[in-house]
Amino acid sequence: MSQETPTPAAVEQPTGEVVDHEITGRVIFTAMVGGFVGTVLMLPVLVGIPDLLGLFVTEPITRFAGFAAFFGYEPTLLLGVLLFGIGGVVVLPLTFVVVGAFLPPESPGYLRGVSFATLYWAGFVPAFWPSADLFITTSFIVFSLLGHWVYGLSLGYALDRFGGIPQHRV
């Protein structure tokens, strides 16, 4: 008697749950491209417009270089931009690939990127809080939130449209 094993249409998890989209190289590449586009699009909102209006300058970007001081490097604007870019193009997109399935809203899927970016914004604000008057601080909150939403929309849209946000259950 021969037994045939059915070919699975999706990947089965150890718990018996089914994954709708696997985390593949294509998904990771798409997320990183979306992160790059989002990083480029958020910079005018996060830094450009406030600088043009004289509200605050590149201090949030320069503070990223402060993390380099932990490793013994001198903080510079260039190093801050490099660390900001690595975070926006590599770290955050990879994190979104893993946690995107668990974020609201259910539909449309690309808005999960906004939820994701808002969570990171909540950590960004206290880390880069400007020591300034109420108007400057309020503008920092508004522009940084808008910048993160632009980033999240770009990341979420790219992944939802071209790679599929991996869906998995725990």
C-alpha positions in Angstrom: 0.0 0.0 0.0 1.5 3.3 -1.0 1.0 6.5 1.0 1.1 9.8 -0.8 2.0 12.9 1.2 0.1 16.0 0.1 2.1 19.0 -1.1 1.6 21.9 1.3 0.4 25.2 -0.2 1.9 27.1 2.6 4.6 26.6 5.3 3.4 24.8 8.4 4.7 26.0 11.7 5.5 23.6 14.6 2.2 24.7 16.3 0.3 23.7 13.2 -0.4 27.3 12.2 0.0 28.3 8.6 2.1 31.1 7.3 0.6 33.0 4.4 3.8 34.7 3.3 7.2 33.3 4.1 10.1 35.6 5.1 12.3 35.2 1.9 15.2 37.1 0.5 12.8 39.0 -1.8 10.7 40.1 1.2 13.8 41.3 3.1 15.1 43.1 0.0 11.7 44.7 -0.6 11.6 45.8 3.0 15.1 47.3 2.8 14.2 49.2 -0.4 11.0 50.5 1.3 13.1 51.5 4.3 15.5 53.4 2.0 12.7 55.2 0.3 11.1 56.0 3.6 14.3 57.3 5.1 14.9 59.6 2.1 11.3 60.8 2.1 11.2 61.4 5.9 14.4 63.6 5.9 12.8 66.7 4.4 10.0 66.5 7.0 12.2 65.6 9.9 15.1 67.9 9.2 14.6 70.0 6.0 11.4 71.9 6.7 12.2 72.6 10.4 15.7 73.8 9.3 14.2 76.1 6.6 11.8 77.5 9.2 14.6 78.0 11.7 12.8 75.8 14.2 15.6 73.3 14.9 18.6 72.1 13.0 20.2 68.7 12.5 20.5 68.0 16.2 18.4 64.9 16.1 20.6 63.4 13.4 23.8 64.5 15.2 22.6 62.8 18.3 22.6 59.5 16.5 26.4 59.9 16.4 26.3 60.0 20.2 25.8 56.3 20.1 29.2 56.1 18.4 30.8 57.6 21.4 29.9 54.5 23.3 32.3 52.7 21.0 35.0 55.3 21.3 34.3 57.2 18.1 34.0 61.0 17.9 30.4 62.0 17.2 30.0 63.8 13.8 27.2 64.8 11.5 28.4 62.3 8.9 28.5 59.4 11.5 25.0 60.4 12.7 23.7 60.3 9.1 25.3 56.9 8.6 23.8 55.4 11.8 20.4 57.0 10.9 20.6 55.4 7.5 21.6 52.0 8.8 18.6 52.1 11.2 16.2 53.2 8.5 17.4 50.9 5.8 18.4 47.7 7.7 17.3 47.5 11.3 13.8 48.9 11.2 12.7 47.1 7.9 14.0 43.8 9.3 12.1 44.4 12.5 8.9 45.3 10.6 9.2 42.1 8.6 9.0 40.1 11.8 6.4 42.1 13.8 4.3 43.6 11.0 1.8 40.7 11.1 0.9 41.6 14.7 0.2 45.3 14.1 -3.1 47.0 13.4 -5.0 47.7 11.2 -6.1 44.4 9.6 -6.8 46.2 6.3 -5.3 48.0 4.4 -2.0 46.2 5.3 0.3 49.0 4.4 -1.0 51.1 7.3 0.7 48.6 9.6 3.8 50.5 8.6 2.3 53.7 10.2 1.5 51.8 13.4 5.1 50.5 13.4 6.6 53.9 12.8 4.5 55.4 15.5 5.8 52.9 18.0 9.4 53.8 17.1 8.5 57.5 17.2 7.4 57.1 20.8 11.0 56.1 21.6 12.5 58.7 19.2 10.9 61.7 20.9 12.3 61.3 24.4 15.7 60.2 23.1 16.0 63.4 20.9 13.9 65.8 22.9 15.1 69.4 22.2 15.9 71.6 25.2 13.9 74.6 23.9 10.7 76.6 24.4 7.2 75.3 24.0 6.9 76.3 20.3 10.1 74.6 19.3 9.3 71.5 21.3 5.8 71.3 19.9 7.1 71.7 16.3 9.6 68.9 17.0 6.8 66.6 18.2 4.7 67.4 15.1 7.5 67.2 12.5 9.0 64.1 14.0 5.6 62.3 14.0 4.9 63.4 10.5 8.3 62.2 9.4 7.9 58.8 11.0 4.5 58.5 9.4 6.0 59.2 6.0 8.6 56.5 6.7 6.0 54.0 7.9 3.8 54.6 4.9 6.7 54.1 2.5 7.9 50.9 4.3 4.4 49.4 4.7 3.4 50.2 1.1 6.5 48.8 -0.4 6.3 45.6 1.6 2.5 45.2 1.2 2.6 45.9 -2.5 5.8 44.2 -3.7 6.7 41.5 -1.1 3.8 40.8 1.1 3.9 41.4 4.8 4.6 38.0 6.3 1.7 36.7 8.3 2.4 34.3 11.1 0.8 33.4 14.4 2.3 32.8 17.8 
